[in-house]
Amino acid sequence: MEIAMLIRTPADLGAVIRDRRRQLKLDQAAFAKRIGVSRQWVIEFERGHPRAELGLVLRALGALNIRVDVGVDVELTTRRRAHGAVDINAIVDKAKRLGHDQ
């Protein structure tokens, strides 16, 4: 069974980790040992501390068998473009073309 969840903030991710850790009946110390970090790191991560190292975050997710999928919200992208949002990729591409023309 798969459960999908939209993660928008470090606090959202921390809550997912905390809930899954508890489902697996791991205390913070055992979880920390499993992924090779301190218990304090687990506490901060579960509270949504925004500066957690990506490699450790991925290791934590793997230890809890949480799969990460990346997708594009096409509807949201379309709405943003319709409302005049800035397309940074188009700006960068244009700047590269202009730079090569000189």
URUR-V141597 format. One record per residue. N is the residue number from 1. PHI is phi in whole degrees, 0 to 359 (NA if undefined). NEAR is the number of other C-alpha atoms within 8 Angstrom. Layout:
# URUR-V141597
N|PHI|NEAR  N|PHI|NEAR
This chain:
# URUR-V141597
1|NA|2  2|251|3  3|238|4  4|261|4  5|217|4  6|272|4  7|256|7  8|247|6  9|221|7  10|302|11  11|295|11  12|299|10  13|295|12  14|300|12  15|294|11  16|297|8  17|298|12  18|300|9  19|297|8  20|293|9  21|301|12  22|293|9  23|302|7  24|276|7  25|59|6  26|259|9  27|277|8  28|298|9  29|294|8  30|294|8  31|296|12  32|302|13  33|297|10  34|299|7  35|258|10  36|79|6  37|230|8  38|277|9  39|298|11  40|298|6  41|298|9  42|299|12  43|302|9  44|295|9  45|297|12  46|294|13  47|274|9  48|88|13  49|303|10  50|281|7  51|250|4  52|293|8  53|294|6  54|302|6  55|301|6  56|289|9  57|298|9  58|295|8  59|296|9  60|297|10  61|299|11  62|297|9  63|296|9  64|259|10  65|58|6  66|260|7  67|273|6  68|250|4  69|244|4  70|245|4  71|219|4  72|250|5  73|276|6  74|299|6  75|299|6  76|295|7  77|299|9  78|297|8  79|297|8  80|295|9  81|295|10  82|294|7  83|265|6  84|79|6  85|294|7  86|282|5  87|261|7  88|298|6  89|297|6  90|295|7  91|296|8  92|296|8  93|300|8  94|296|8  95|296|8  96|295|8  97|296|8  98|295|8  99|293|7  100|282|6  101|282|5  102|276|4
